[in-house]
Amino acid sequence: MTGIQDGLLAETRKLEGWGRYPTASGLSTRPEKISAVREVVASGRWTSVLARGLGRSYGDPAFNPEGCTLFAERLDRLVSFDPSSGWLRAEGGLTFRAILDLFLPRGWFLPVTPGTRHVTLAGALACDVHGKNHHRDGSLGRHVGRIRLLLASGEEVECSAQELPELFQATIGGMGLTGVILEAELRLRPIQTAMIRQQVKPAGDLDSLMALLEEHDTRVPYSVAWLDTVAEGRNLGRGVLLLGDHAGIADLPSSQAGNPLRRRTGLRATVPFDAPGGLLNPTTIRAFNSTYFSLQKRKAGESLIALEPYFYPLDLVDGWNRMYGRSGFVQYQFVVPTETARSTLVGVLEACAHQGLASFLSVLKRFGPGFGNLSFPFEGYTLTLDFPVTPGLFEFLDELDRRVLEAGGRLYLAKDARMSPATFRAMYPEFPRWLEVKRQVDPHDRFRSAQSIRLAMHSQEVPSR
């Protein structure tokens, strides 16, 4: 179904996140200008709306099945840049890839980046994304100046840590529910080269891996560990720590020193079709993990690696989410405090083994202090697990939720597809504070998503079933 609403073409289409679960059918439109977004929001034609970037959140945060989803990636104008300070101002639809295309050759890099370039500035702020340097530099919100926000009333306001600070903090990590981020200021980081000094450090078990992470916390800006989730016994939690720092010109071989900012993006591949169900199972993952761990042991030590393959290895495989089959997958990411991290990680890994579940992509990182409100990170350890959607999976994840909650942890809203309203409230104690700000600027709950509806984020109370 298509139609013209407020001068925009609106059509009914399939809506989903990067995990391809869940899916819904709903109205969508793709505004070309900020004025069109303003007209749609102010007109009240749809009972609720939600701005969406590139849809790289995994579950249901980036679409609205009841009202209209605004695909905002065309609102991508670069407004200004100050080369003396690194401050960039741009419209919310500008992608990290576009920022890198323009500024990496000029010696600038993002202050914080997730594991993909295919996100918009507004989407990254709405999720308050984190990267390999959270233990040192925090999440993206700590590197933002001012935000220009379109409210439900149609009014535009500018907020920052100094001006309307409560709205600013509620918007960063607020999942797009306080308004539409029209423009934002981001401070880029100067770099000398497009290369990373990488250190590869294999660890034979979880204790060794965690010790390596803690040892290098204050020494190296970037750290991330690959975890073998099918290793058992004395090898439980074995993995490979990948440390990184920006290479200087003096670190480059003479063959590269003449063009230090030349980009080397690596070879690309494509997953052209949905993989057969069951392709990623404990047997195939065990074989892959064993081979990968052996290869990384041989690579142990320090080397130079191109910046983009270091930060965005999965971007080299177009459509990698199709590896999990047509039913999609759930990315389960949690953070727990340092004090309870080891026991929780051991319990989760043992539970996965007992259930016969294996995660193909498993990542362990250290977090520094958090940003507050609905921002996900806080000081501790975060583990990311990928599971194909299969019968019995959600009951198992409910059990993992209980383990994480008992340990004082929480799940990442940008990855969530099935958390319960009660679990959400228990994991995010600052939700009432966030909701108070939301009600001030959006009293009729005009900005909604499938996730906010599922979690009943319009109310402090847990809905009765």
N, C-alpha and C positions, 0 to 999 in steps of 0.2 A: 504494500500500500504506500502510495506517495501522495504528497500534497504540498501546497504552499502555505507556510505559516509565517506571518510577519516578514514577508519577503524572502524567506528561506525555504529551500526545498527540504521537506521532512519525509523520511521513508522508514518503513518498518524493516528491521534487519535482525539477523542473529547477533547477539552480543555475548562476548566472553572475554576472559583474561588470558594471560600467557599460558597458564596451566590448562586451559581449555575445559575447565570444570569450575563452577557450574556454567551452564549456558542459559540464555533467555532470549525472548523475542521482545523487541521494544522499538520505539520511535527514536530516530537519530537525525541530526542535522550537522552540517559542516560550515560554520560561519567563516567568511573571508576577512571580515574586519571586526574590530572591537565594537564599533557602533552597532553591528548586528547582534552581538552577544548582549549588549546593553538593552536593546529593544526586546529581545526574547525574554530576558529576566524581568524587566520592568512591566511587560505587558500582562504577565500572569496567565498567558494562554494555556500553558501546561501547569498542572498542579505542583509539579516538582521538576527540577532540572539537575544535571550534574555535568561539569566540564571534564573531559577526558583528554589525555595526551596521546601517547602511542600505545596505551593499554598493556604496559609491561608489568603491572602488578599481576599477581598470579591467580587470585581467586575471583571475588565479585566486588571489589572496591571501585572499579572504574566504569561501571555502567548502571543505568537507572531503568529498570524494566517497567516502572509504573508511570513515569513522566516522559522526559526526553533527555537523551544523552547528547551533549554538545561536543563533537569531535573538533578540538581546538588547535590541532597541530599546524594549521595554516596561519595562525596568529603568531608569527615567528620573526618579527622585525627586530633588528638590532638597533637600539635607541642611541647608545653612546658608549664610549670606552675611553678611560683615562690611562694612558701608557705610563704616567709617572707613579700611579698607585696600584694599577691593576683592576680598578673597579669597572665592571661591565654592567650596563643596564640594558635589558632586553624584554621583549614580550614573552609571555609565559609559554608559548608554543615553540620557542627556539629549542632545538635539540642539543644534547651534549655532543653528538657527532658533528653538528654544524659548528659548535664552538671550537671543537678540536680542529676541524678543517680550516677555520679562519685564523685561530690564534696559536696553535702548536707550531706552525712554521715561523711564527714571530717570537717564539720563546716564552709562551705562557701555557699553563696547564690548569686543570680544574683543582680546586682546593680539596674536594672530596668527590669521589665517584663510585657508583655501584659497579657491579660486574658486567654492565652493558652500557654502550654509548647510546642505545636507542631509547632514550627517555627524554622528556621535555623538562625545561627548567621548572615550570609550574608543577608538573607531576612529581618531580624529584623533591620539591619543597613540601608538597602535600603529604608525601610519605616520609619526609625528613630522612633521606637516604644516608647510608653510612658506607664506608669502604674499608680498605685494608689498613687505613691509618687512624681508625677511631680511637685506639688506645692513646694516641698522641694528639690528634687534632679535632676529635669529636665528630659530630654529624654535620650535614650540610647547613643546617640552621645557624650554626655558629659562624658562618662565613657570609651571611646575608646582611645587606644594609637595609634598604627600604623595600616595602612591598606595596604595590598599587592593587587594591582589592575592590572588586565589584560586589556590593552587598545585595541582599534579596530585595531591598527597596528600590534598587536601581541607582543608589548613591555610590559614588566612588570615593574611597578613602585611602590615604597613605599611612602605613603603620611601620614601626621599627622597634628596636629594643628601647628607644627613648620616647617614641610617640605612639600612643595607644599600645603599650607593651603587652597587655593581656590579650588583645586581639592578635597581635603579632605572634605571640607564643602559641595561641590556640590554632592559628592557621598553619604554622610549621608542624607537620605531622598530623594535621587535622583532617586528612583524607579528602580535601576539597569540599568540606561540609560547612565552612564558614563563609564561603563566597568563591568567586572566580578570580584567580590570580592573573591579573592582566599584564603586569610588569613586575620585575624584581631586579634588584642589584646584587651582584655576586662578585666577590673579590678573587680574581685569578692569581695563580702562583707563578712566579718567574722560574724558568728552568734554562739550563745551558744547552742541553742536548735532548734528543728524542730516544735516549737509551736509559735502561735501568741496570744498576749493579745488583745482580740477583745472587743470593746464597741459597743452596739447596741442602737441607739438613734432614735426612731420614731419621725416624725414631721407631724403635721396635715395639713400643707399647704406649698406652695412654699416659702413664706417669712421666715417661721420658718426653713425650710430645708436649705436655703441659709445662714441664720444667723448661723446655727450650723456649716456649712462648713467653714465659715469665722472665727468663734470663735476658731476652732481647727486647723487651718492652721499651726500655729507655734508650736503647742503642740505635734502633732502626725504625724509620718512619712507617714502613709498610710490612705487614706480616699477615700470612694466611696459611692455614694448614689443610691439606687434603687428608681425609680420614678413611681408613679401610673399615667399613661397617660390618664386613663378614668375617674378619679375623677374630679368632676365639682363643680361649685359654690364656697362656702367657703372652700371646700377641694381641690380646684385646685392645682395640683403640690404637693400633699402630698407624703411622701416617708419615707425611712428608711436610716439613715446614718450608715455606717459600718466603724468604726475606727480600726486601727490595729498598733501594734508595736511588734517587736521581743521579745519574752519572754526570760528572763534569767534563769539560772539554779535555782536561788532562788525562781522563780515564780512557779516552777513545784511542784506537789504533790510528796510525798515520793515515790509513786509507779512508777513514771516516772523519777525521778532524777538520777537513776542509769544508764539510757540509754537515755540521753536527746536528741540525734540526731536520734532516731528511727523514721522512716517515717510512717505516718498514712495517707494513700491516700483516704480512704473512700470507700463506696459501689459504684459499677459501674452499669450503665444501658445502654441499647442500643435502638436506634430507628431503627427497622429492615426494615422498608419500608417507602415509601413516604406517608405522611399523606394526607387524602382526602382534596381537595380544600375547603377552607372556614372553616376548623377546628378552626383556630385561627381568631376569629372575635370579635367585641366589646362585645358580650354577654359572650362568654367563657373567654375572657381576664378579663372582669369585675369580674366574679366569682372567677377566680384565684387570681386577685389582692386583692380582699376583704379578701379572706382567708389568703393570704400571709401577708398582713398588720396586721391582727389580731394576727397571730402567732408571728410576730416580736415584736409587742407590749408586748406580754407576755415574750419575751426573753430580753426585755430591761435591760441594765446593762452590766457588764463586765464578761467575761468568757475566758477560754482557748480554742483555736481551732487549729487543725492541720494546718500546714503551707500550704500544697498543696490544700486542699479544700477551704482555704481562698482566695488564689490567682487564683485558676483555677477551680471554681465550674462547669463550663460547660464541662471541660474535663472529668467529671464523667459520662457524657452522650454521648456515642459514636454515631456519625451520627446525632447530634441534628439539623443540618441544614436541615434534611429531614422533620422536623415538618412543614415546610412551603409549602410542596407539590412539585410536579414536575416542576412547573413554576419558582421555586426559590424565593429568596427574596433580597431586597435591604437594606443594613445597612446604614442609613443616619446619619453621625456624623459631627457636626459643632462645632466651637469655636467662641465665641464673646467676646469682651472686657467686663471687669467688669462693666463699666459705662452703657452699653446698655443691659446687660445680663437679668435683670429682665423683662423688657418690651418685649424683644425678646422671652424669654422662655414662658411668658404668651401668647404672640401672636401665637407661634407655637402650644402650647397645645390647645388653643381655636380653631385654624384652623383645627387641627386633629379631635377635637370633632365635629366641624361643617361639616367636610367631612365624618364623620362616620368611621374614621380610628383609630385603636388602635395598639399600639406597645407592643408586648409581652415582649421583653427585652429592658428596658429603663434605662440608666445609666447617672447620673450627676456627674461631677467631677470639681475640681478647677485645673487650670494650673498655673505654674510659668512662668518665662521668657522663650522665645523660643530660637531655635538654628540658625534660619536664612535660607535663600534660600528656598527650597521646603519643609523644615520640617514643619509639621502641627501645633504644639502647639505654642501658645503665651499666655501671662498672661490674664486670664479671666475664663470663664465657658465653659465647653464642654458637650454637650448632645448627646447621642446615641439613635437612634430609629430604630427598625426593622419593615419592611413592606413587606408582601407577594406581589409578582408581580401580579397586577390585572389591568384591564382596567381603565384608567384615573389616575393611580398612578403617572406617570411621569409628567403630566400636573400639578398635585398638588405639586410635589416636585420642579418643576420650580418656583412655587409661593413661596415655602419655601426658595429657593435659593435667590430670590429677597429680602425677609425679612432679611436673614442672611447677604447679601451683604450690604444692607442699614445700618445694625448695625455695620459694619466694621469687619465682620467675614469671615470665609472660611470653606470649606469642607475638609475632610481628604482624600487624594489621595488613601490611602490603602483601603478605603471602597467604593470609588467612582465607579459607573457603568454607569453614564448617564449625568454627568455635561457637559455643552457646552463649546467650546473653548473660547468664549467671557467671560463667567462667571469665568472660570479658570484664565484668565489673570487679571481680575479685583480683584479676591480674592488673587492672589499671585503676589504682586508687585515686588518681587525680581526675578521673572521668567527671565527677560532679562539678569540679572547678571548670573543666573545659565546657561542660554543658551549660553552665551559667553564662559564659561568654557567648556561646552559640545562640542561646535564647535571646540575648540582647540584640544581636545583629540579624537573626533569622527566626523571629518569634513564631512563624507559621511553618517552620521546617520545610522551606522551599528547596533547599539543597539536600538531596537524598541520593543514596546509592543502594544497590541490592544488599550490600554489606550492612549499611546503617539500618536498613529495614529489618534484616535478619537479627541484628544485635539490639534492635529497639533503642537506638541511640538518641531518640527524641525524648527519652524519659529516664529518670534516675532509677525507676523501679524495674525489677525483673518481671516481664510479662507472664501472666498465668497461662498455662497451656490449656 
